[in-house]
Amino acid sequence: MVKHVFYCLLATFIIAACSQYPADVERTLKLAGDNRAELEKVLEHYSKRPDDKLKLRAAEFLIGNMPGHWSYEQGGLAEYYSEADSIVNNDAYTWEEKVSLLNELSRSFSHIETIEDYKIITAQYLINNIDDAFDSWQNGLFARHN
């Protein structure tokens, strides 16, 4: 019995050690389904150069923490924004009327579907944003200590 438990634990540790990515990243990749390849492109992109180790860690952090973060489906959202803009930009309404109309509008659009980020984020979008964030961090206005 003890021997079986030992072998099961050993196999578990070996499998965990062979995993290419941290556990939270692996979990997100499994959840991503058809979009898994896009997320893996990001990880592969930053795995190629030793200079990109910190960017790889950033990509792993972002991908590993994607569950629970979502976006609205585009169809209904564009219609909502159009109607909201027409209320906000209409000078015929008082501020109180605008708030009331926007609250009513929000209730009428509560049916807008959401989609998990890991199912729609493209590799290029994530790579561009990571690169931009690092550029701002290293070269931006607030990076200078004058």
HELIX and SHEET records of a PDB file:
HELIX    1   1 VAL A    2  CYS A   18  1                                  17    
HELIX    2   2 ALA A   23  ALA A   32  1                                  10    
HELIX    3   3 GLY A   33  ASN A   35  5                                   3    
HELIX    4   4 ARG A   36  SER A   47  1                                  12    
HELIX    5   5 PRO A   50  ASP A   52  5                                   3    
HELIX    6   6 LYS A   53  GLY A   64  1                                  12    
HELIX    7   7 GLN A   74  VAL A   88  1                                  15    
HELIX    8   8 TRP A   95  SER A  108  1                                  14    
HELIX    9   9 ASP A  117  LYS A  119  5                                   3    
HELIX   10  10 ALA A  123  ASN A  139  1                                  17    
HELIX   11  11 LEU A  141  ALA A  143  5                                   3    
SHEET    1   A 2 TRP A  70  TYR A  72  0                                        
SHEET    2   A 2 THR A 114  GLU A 116 -1                                        
END                                                                             
